Amino acid sequence: AREESSPDSFTQNQQRNNNKGTMPRARPAPPSQEQQQPEPAPDAEPTDSDTDELVDASNDEEDEEDNAETG
């Protein structure tokens, strides 16, 4: 009886952990995230690169001005 109850409870715990996605054994969860990432990635990449370029340019100008004032 103990042997039968232990595997049952173990499988139940696995199912709960898989649902929570907290246990590292819950590998079925990551695939769903990977599928969701590719969709927003293309939209996020161009916007991120554009903003990064603008931010870098503005930062460079500000840095030059700051250096000129302090210098």
N, C-alpha and C positions, 0 to 999 in steps of 0.2 A: 504493500500500500504506500509506503514512504517513497519508494522508487517511482511509482506512478505519479504521486502528488508533486514530487520535486520537479520533474520535467514539465509538467503542466504549468506550475507557477513560473518556471523559468521562461517558458514560451510566452506566457502572459506578460511577464516583465519585458521581454524583448519587444512585443507588440506595443506596449505603452511607451517604451523608450523610443521606438521608431516613430510613433506618432508625435512625441515631443521633439524628436530630432536632437536631443541633448547628448545621447550616447554616440561615440565614434562609429559604432557598428551600424548606425542608421545611414548606410551609404545610399539607399534609394532616394533620400532627400536631395543630396547635392545635384544629381542629374537635372532635377526640376529647376534648380537655381541656374545651372549652366544654360539651360534652354531659354530662361528668361533674360539672362544677361546679353546674349548676342543681339536681341531686338533693340534695347536701349543703347547698346554700345555704339552702333553706327551714328546715331543722333548725338550721343554725348561726345564722341571723339572730335568731330569738327568744331563743335561749340567750345569744347575744352581747349583745343589747339588755338582757335581764334582768340579766346579770352586770354590764354597764356601769352600769346604774342603781344596783345595790346597791353597787358599788365607789365610784361617785361619791358616794353618800350617806355611806358610811363615811368616805371621804376628807374630805368636807366637815366631818363631825363632828370627826374627828381634827384637821383644820386649825384649827377653832374652839378646841378644847381647847388645842392648842399655842399658839395666839395668846394665849389667856387666861393661860396659865402664863407665857409670856414677857412679856406686857403687865403 
